[in-house]
Each structure stands twice: as structure tokens, then as C-alpha cells.
Amino acid sequence: MPPKLAQNWFGERERVTATAIGALFNQLGIAIGFLLAPPIIQNNAQNIPLLLAIDAALALGSGLLVLVFFRSDPPTPPSASQGFAKHDYPFSVVLKTVFRQPAFIVLLLSFGIGIGAFYAISTLMDYLVIALQYPSTDSSLFGMLVVLVGIAGAIIMGVLGDRTRRYKLLLCIALFGSAGCMVWFTLASVPDNRVMVAICCSILGLFMTAVLPVGMDLSVEITYPMPEAITTSLLMMSAQIFGILFIFVMTALQEVSMSGSSWFLTAWTCVSALLMLLFKPEYKRVNAETVVHGTVNTLPVTGS
């Protein structure tokens, strides 16, 4: 939903930042989950229903706020592309259109692997802490560092995306940064190295979370005028699928070698970054807006 809301409500130089804020409040919810779970459960499984009840109350409260106060669209379109875009394409037509675009398929795989790796490492943080014989509270600490520092990274990328519109370049920086940090994280994950692991988690979150807003907005750019909610949903579906696969494989590998499990994920983050070298986007939404404004598009058709 964040790219859909950004397109509906924000101007041409605000959309990536708006997408970043929308996506990152989801990450903030994850950080709150890391913070709430240990003191509520306290190693007692009978407290799990209480944690779930608190989660349900937060979700219900958020839903009621949206139901009462939220509007889908502003009175007037905030941008030229929103003003003349059509959103009544049948779902089957959208799928056929986007999957015929090589650039979208490359983005789907690269984004899915990158964010799937983020999901996997967040999910398996407990196993890492146990294997390194760190205090159990470090799981929450490392998880919160990944998410909270990641919020800053994504906001920075969002602002840069709106200012420069160099979406491919920014996504390459985020993905190659993620791959490099995963190498560092894997090498640093040894006993009696908590400070370095905490620093690695922070910088890893900085790059990995930055992939979210840039990747989402880039999918809207290259598939315009297809509905934003569908194209970005496909990206998130890809991330969920890769995340599930990574978790299954890494869980099995951890029984043999914790470092082998981490190197497995590191290798896939490198694949995600290298795929972006094959990515040749056409910024269709930007091009459409420059035509409406009667200006010359300064961005190359195949983007950077």
C-alpha cells in the first residue's frame, strides 16, 4: 500500500520519501514486537496468548483509525501522472503486461532476494544469539538495531530518490551495501564479539531496509500506468517466498554449521546485487509527467 498512497496523495518530488515513511512504519511495528515480546513472555509459553492479545488490540485500533478518518484520494490529484492514470485494468491484463517486461522480472528477483534475506536474518536472530552463546536479550537488541537504524537508511534513500530520481543507482548502492555487510556480518559472528556484531547489524539494517522504498517506487516507474498496489504486491510476494525458502534452508544448515548458514544467505545477497547490473529500466511515469509539463526529460530512457 505505501506506493499506492504515495501516488494518490503526494507530489512528484515527494513520492519516494512518502513510500519510505509508509514502509518503515511497518518496520517500526516489527521493532516494537522485538521490544515487547521478551518482557511479556519471560520464557513462559503461557504468556504467549497475552502477547497475541496485545498485537490484536494494536491491529484493531489501527484499523478503526483508518476506517473512521482515512480518505483514499485527495480532492484534486497531487501530480500529473495521478491525474490521467487509469486504474481499471483487469488483474489478468496487469499480470500479462508486467511479466512481459524483462526489467520488472529482474527487479522482482533482485528485490525478492534482498528483502527475503532481510526477513530471514530477522527471523533467525535467536538462533544466531544462542549459537554464539550471547545473552538471550541480545536477540532483541540486534533485531531492534537492524530495524531502527534501517529506518534512517530508508528515509535517506527516499529523500535522495525524490531529489535525484536515480532509482537504479540508489538501489544498486543499497543492494551492494547489503551484500558487503553480510560478508562482514558473517565474519564477525563469532563468540565474544558482541559489539562488532551489533555494529554489523546496524549497518546491515541501514542498507537492507533502504531497498524497500526505492524498489517499490521503481516498480511503479517501470510498470506505469499499471496499478501500483498490484505491482508492488508482486514484489512483496517475491520477498515472502524467498524469505520462506531462505529460512527453511538456513534452519537445516544451522544443524550442521552456523557459519555455513550465514554464508548461504551472504551468497544470495551477492546474487541480488549482481542481478541489478542486468536491470535496464524505462522511467515511464517520469517520462509521462515531463510530457504533460511540456519539459524535456533529462533522464535517459533506460534510467540509472
N, C-alpha and C positions, 0 to 999 in steps of 0.2 A: 503493500500500500504506500510506502513513503514516496516513491517516484510518481505515483498517480496523484497524491495530494500535492506534491511539489509542482507538477504540471498544471493542476487545477487552480492553485492559489498563489503561485509565486512567479515573478518576472524572469526574464531571460538570463539575468546575471545573479539570480538568487536560488536557482533550482537545485544545484548540486549541494549547496550548503543546507537547504531545506531537507533534501533527501538524507544527508548525513545526520542531521538532528533527529529526524524521524526514525532512521535505522538504529541510531545509537541509544535512543531511549529504550529500545528493546534490549540492547546490551546492558543498559543500566539496570533493567529488571533482573538480568542474569546476575549482575554483581550483587544486587540486594539478596538474591537467592543464596549466593555463596556466603553472604554475611549472616543471614537468618538461620540457615539450616543447622550449623553446629551447636549453637547455644540452645536451640529449641529441642533438637533430637537428643543431644547429650549421650550418644552411644546407647540409646534405649529405643528399640523399634516401636514400642508402644506410643511414642511421641510423634511418630510419622503422621497419623491422622490429624493431629493438631497443625503440623506444618502445612499439610494439604488444605486444611480448612482456611488457614491464613492466605494461602495462594488463591483459593477460590474467592475469598472476600475481596482481595485486591483486584482480581479479574472482573468480578461482578460490579464493583464500584467504578472501574474504568469504563465498562460497557454502558452503565447507566449515564455517566457523564457525556459520553458520545451521543447516546440516544436523545438526551434532553437538549444539549447545547450545540451540537455539531451540524454544520451545513456542508453538503457535498461540493457545492460550487459557489463562488462569489457572484454578486450581481452582474459584473462585467468581466470578460476574460482578461487575465493578467498579462498575456503575451499574444503575439500574432499567431503562433502555431496553435495555441489553445483555441483561438477564435475560429479557425477554419478547419481544424482536425475533425475527422469523422470517427465515431466510436461505435458504430453499429455493425461492424464486421462480424459475420458468424465465426464461431470458435474454430471450426474446421478450416475456414479460409485463413485465419490468423496462423494456425499451425503450419499449413502448407506454405504460406508466404515466408515465414521466418526460417523454416527449416530448409528452404531453398537458398538461403544466404550463407555462403561459407564463413563470412565474418561472424555471424551470430553463432554458428556451431563451434567455432574456435573459442569465442567468448564464453559460451555455455560450458565447455570443458575446462577452460582455464579458471574461470570464476568458481565453478563447482569444486574443482580440486583444491583451490586456495582456501575457500571458506569451509569446505569439508574438513580440511586439515585443522582449521581453527576449532571446529566443533569437536573433532576427535581429541585434540590435546586438552581442551577444556573438560571433556567428559572423563578422560583417563588421568587427570591430575592426581587423584587419590592414589592410584597405583604407583605413580612415579614417587610420590612422597613416601609411601610405605617401602618401596624398593631401596630408596636412598637412606632409610632409617631416620628421616626427619620427624619432628613433632607433627601430630595429626593436624594441628591448627595451621600448618604451613600450606595445606591444600587450599584452604580458604584464602590465605594471603596471596599465594601465587595466582589463583583464579581471579581475584579482585584486581591484581596488578595488570593482568592481561586485558581485562575489560576496561578498567578506569583509564589507564594510560592510552588504551586504544581509542577511547572517546576523543582525546586530544588529537591523535593522529588523523582520525576521520574528519574532524572539524577542519583541521588544517588542509587536508586534501580537498574537502568540499569548497573551501574558500578559493584555493588555487584553481580548482576546476571552473568555478564561476568567473574568475579573473582571466584565465588564460585559454580555457576551452581546449587544452591539450590533453584530452582524456586518455589517449593511448599512452602517452609518455608518463602520465601520473600513475596509470595502472601498472605499467612496467616497473616503475620505481617501487610501488607497493609490493608487487609480486617478487621481484628480485630481492628486495629487502627482506621479505618473509623467508625466502629460501636461504639467504645468508644467515639470518638469525636462527633458523632451525639447525643449521650446521653448528653454530656457536652453542645453541641450547643443548644439542646432543653431546658435544664435547664437554660442556660444563656440568652435565648431570652426573656428578659423582658424589660420594659421601663427603661430609664436612666442607661443603662449598655452597652453603645456603645463600650467602649474599650475592654471589655471582649468578646463581640460578634465578634469584629474584630480579636482578638487573636484566637478565636474558628474557624473562617473562614479560617485563615491562616493554622492552624494545620490540619483542615479538608481537605483542599486542598492538603496539604503535603502527607497525606495518600491516599486519593481518587484518585488523579492523578497518584500515583505510581502504581496503579492497571493496568493502561493501558499498559505500555511496558512489564511488567512481564507476564501479562495474555496473551497478543498477542504472545510473544515468546514461552510461554508454550504450546499454542495451536499448534504451528508449531512443537514443540518437540514431542508431543504425537500423532500427525497425520502424521508425516513424513512417506513416501515421497509424501503425497498428496500436491497439490499446495497451497502455503502459502496464496496467495491472497484470495482463496475461504474460507479456514478455518477461517482466521481472519475476513473476511467479515461476516461470520455467527455470530461470537462473537459480532461485532458491530451492526448487525441487532438485536440480542437479547437485547443489551443495548438500542437501539432506541425503541423497543417495550415496554420494561419495563419502560423506561423514559416516554413514552406517557401515559401509564397506570397510573403511579405514578402522573403525572401532572393532569390528569382528576380527580382522586380520591382526591388528595390533594386540588385541587381547590374547589371541593364540600365540603370537610371537613372544609376548611377555613371559609366558610359561617357560620359554627356552632362554631368552636373553632380553633384558630391558633395553640395552643399547641397540640390539637388532631391531626392536620395535620402533625405537626413535629414529634410527637410520632409514627404516622403511618409509616413515612419514616425511623425513627430510628429502628423500629421493623424489617423492611425488610433488613436493612443493617446488623442487627444481624443474620438474616436468611442466608444472603450471606456469612457471615464469618463462620457460623456453617456448611454450605454445604461443605466447604473446608476440614473439618475433614473426610468427606466420599471420598475425592479425592485420588485415588491411581494411580499415573501416571507411565508410562514407557517412559523413555527418549530415544526414538527411533533414533533421529538424532545424539545425543551424542554417543549412542552405535554404530551406523554405522560408525562414524568417528574414534572411537577408534579401530575398526576392521581394517580400512584402514591403520591407522598409526601403527598397529601392537603392540598396547599397551593394558595393562589390564585396563578395565573400573573400576575406583574407585567409581563410583556412583552406588547405588543399583538400580536394575531393576525397582523397583516401586518408586524410587525417594524420595526426601524430600525437 
